[in-house]
Amino acid sequence: MLGENSAKEQLISAIEKFIALSAVRLSDDVMARLAQMREREDTPLQKAVYDSYFENLQMARNLNRPCCQDTGLLQFYIKAGSAFPYLHITAEVLTQAVRRATESVPLRPNAVNYFDEKNTGDNTGERTPWLYWDIIPDSQEMEITLYFSGAGCSLPGQAKVFKPSDGIEAIIPFVFDAVTGPGVNACPPLLVGIGLGHNIENAAVLSKKALLRPLGKEHPHPKGAQLEKRITEGLNSLGMGAQGLRGNQAVMGVHIESSARHTATIACAVNVSCYMLRRGVMRINSDLSFELPTYHGASL
């Protein structure tokens, strides 16, 4: 086991490079889905929009620059093994990595503390970067999912609590309003994350975690999977395509994450991601070796 200072520096360096990779390159599942969607569109205009998407993404890789100018605020969703030997320094490591990556990638400084009304200049600040922890008992590994939360794809987030008498069907028009209203500004095709919970708080967290699920992976409950399919088909029948122009596919998919609810509430939150869904996964072992499952063939 490395000394704490050596381990800290090694982790900061690796995560700084991981941030750079995730800012420049979309994950394999997103790239594959966008290619499928281009083929399904049948108008020259839609194919031209998709071609411009792919040209931009290739130029980002060629120039080693972020694929979108709004690199957002960085959010880390961490599955931390309770026996991971460097768990106690992880928060400091992630913060330092963000500071370094802001300069080295570079990332656009976006963090503004509410009551100072001043950009911090390094994408860190009050409770920023945002860290969400799930503790995995007895595990010696840590899995980090990084999400770039940009303004265009975070602003359309909405949440509402319904009465049980409204039924779960009440969420469908609510979702449609969130996607076809302000969601149009989030650079379609969108990934729609829906959180179903017992209050605004946990529904909102679940809606964001829904965006982190790999494309093509359904809700584990058959009724949840069927609802995802129904909403996807409905949104894709609206006649909206890439960039909100006329087309056949408004969304890359719809993901629902759910928890048990209170007997008296149906809480629903909606979050959307733009087509430039920048989320990557890094798995770190106890010896600080790591894997990058969302980026085939990538190295840091």
KAUR-V801842 format. One record per helix or strand of 2 or more residues. SS is the DSSP state (H for helix, E for strand). FROM is the first residue (numbers start at 0). LEN is the number of residues. If there is no record, write none. Layout:
ss = {SS & SS}
from = {FROM & FROM}
len = {LEN & LEN}
This chain:
ss = {H & H & H & E & H & E & E & E & E & H & E & H & H & H & E & H & H & H & E & E & E & E}
from = {3 & 27 & 43 & 72 & 86 & 111 & 117 & 129 & 141 & 150 & 157 & 163 & 169 & 181 & 189 & 199 & 221 & 241 & 250 & 265 & 278 & 289}
len = {21 & 13 & 20 & 9 & 18 & 2 & 2 & 7 & 8 & 4 & 5 & 3 & 11 & 5 & 8 & 11 & 15 & 3 & 8 & 8 & 6 & 2}
